[in-house]
């Protein structure tokens, strides 16, 4: 099993959910109430599938979106992606799915099956005043012919991939396990996005239900330690993964 991080950079996120690139320490905008995060989708390659875990940031009118550039930099092409797993639908997790050109939407992964939680999509589309969501992109995503809407609390997608609706960060946020070659990779999306969430457990105000997210995290960390999971970290600027 090969794991390829697709780091898109470090950002400051302001209260309006604008993602401002941090080029260097001197470029740090110093937003007093902002949040500093990395954005890092992952590609996981097994003998049967090439899996993309979340889709990063994008640009509505950029013909070569940042995620596609990151994939090419790793010697891959978009058409090799067979499976896309979406933890939730905030814009920094789905932005790389496509772009707009001359008013038309151009999907970037037409050959991949895109898995999302149906209730998460319904909730996201109701958040018309929430800047965490890109409603134009959500509307296009909802119409994609390669979209798979999941409606169970937990299940297996393939013999290698299983999921569970965790809630916490968003009402229907979901997490994934990929098991191959006797190893387990766990992707907790934004319920477990940084190693600090393990080292300094707490209920965070950025979550829809911080107490639920904390309980879920603590259980996963306990099991990961026992079973030697590799935990992939989407928003950690220093660490791509945690080994427990």
Buried (B, 14 or more C-beta within 10 A) or exposed (E): BEBBBBBBBBBBBBEEBEBBEBEEEEEBBEBEEBEBBBBBBBBBBBEEBBBBBBBBBBBBEEEEBBBBEBBEEEEBEBEBBBBBBBBBBBBBBBBBBBBBEEEEBEBBBEEBBBBBBBBBBEBBBEBEEEEBBBBEBBEBBBEBEEBBBBEEEEEEBBEBBBBBBBBBBBBBBBBBBBBBEEEBBBBBBBBBBBBBBBEEEEBBEEBBBBEBBBBBBEEBBEEBEEEEBBBBBBBBBEBBBBEB
